[in-house]
Amino acid sequence: MSDLGSALRVAREAAGVSLSALAARTHYSKPLLGHLETGKRRVKPEHVLAYSRALSVPLGGR
């Protein structure tokens, strides 16, 4: 599992959002999102942006 994919999963789960709900919010397929989170597909900047917007989590903010 990629570190970035794992971080996306953690953020989604912390927000209490299911993979199905995130798919509806981002317009990405549920299988694609699952592959991103497990490292089977490479995470691209547009995926990170979609998660950020869908989960209302700012990018790069700590």
C-alpha positions as a printed NumPy array, in Angstrom:
array([[  0.   ,   0.   ,   0.   ],
       [  1.379,   3.399,  -0.889],
       [  1.831,   5.952,   1.871],
       [ -0.282,   8.469,  -0.033],
       [ -3.033,   5.931,  -0.716],
       [ -3.018,   4.983,   2.942],
       [ -3.276,   8.654,   3.932],
       [ -6.266,   9.078,   1.62 ],
       [ -7.987,   6.116,   3.249],
       [ -7.255,   7.436,   6.742],
       [ -8.682,  10.855,   5.819],
       [-11.802,   9.293,   4.313],
       [-12.398,   7.041,   7.301],
       [-11.726,   9.887,   9.771],
       [-14.403,  11.907,   7.977],
       [-16.816,   8.975,   8.325],
       [-17.31 ,   8.719,   4.57 ],
       [-17.794,   5.368,   2.858],
       [-16.064,   4.495,  -0.393],
       [-19.458,   4.551,  -2.128],
       [-20.258,   8.021,  -0.797],
       [-16.843,   9.306,  -1.838],
       [-17.36 ,   7.886,  -5.321],
       [-20.608,   9.849,  -5.589],
       [-18.944,  13.033,  -4.335],
       [-15.882,  12.812,  -6.587],
       [-17.429,  11.203,  -9.676],
       [-14.608,   8.631,  -9.629],
       [-15.611,   4.974,  -9.584],
       [-15.602,   3.033,  -6.344],
       [-13.128,   0.473,  -7.77 ],
       [-10.711,   3.248,  -8.811],
       [-10.843,   4.838,  -5.361],
       [-10.232,   1.455,  -3.757],
       [ -7.225,   0.879,  -6.011],
       [ -5.818,   4.303,  -5.133],
       [ -6.157,   3.598,  -1.428],
       [ -4.534,   0.162,  -1.667],
       [ -1.693,   1.265,  -3.918],
       [ -2.823,  -0.722,  -6.946],
       [ -3.107,   2.545,  -8.916],
       [ -0.802,   5.547,  -8.748],
       [ -2.297,   8.538,  -6.962],
       [ -2.225,  11.667,  -9.124],
       [ -2.581,  15.287,  -7.968],
       [ -6.142,  15.444,  -9.278],
       [ -7.095,  12.509,  -7.043],
       [ -5.696,  14.263,  -3.974],
       [ -7.6  ,  17.42 ,  -4.904],
       [-10.836,  15.447,  -5.329],
       [-10.443,  13.867,  -1.871],
       [ -9.634,  17.264,  -0.36 ],
       [-12.746,  18.85 ,  -1.819],
       [-15.053,  15.901,  -1.111],
       [-13.916,  15.603,   2.505],
       [-13.512,  19.354,   3.144],
       [ -9.905,  18.824,   4.181],
       [ -7.386,  21.531,   3.238],
       [ -4.326,  20.449,   1.275],
       [ -0.948,  20.561,   2.985],
       [ -2.342,  21.944,   6.21 ],
       [ -0.936,  20.757,   9.487]])
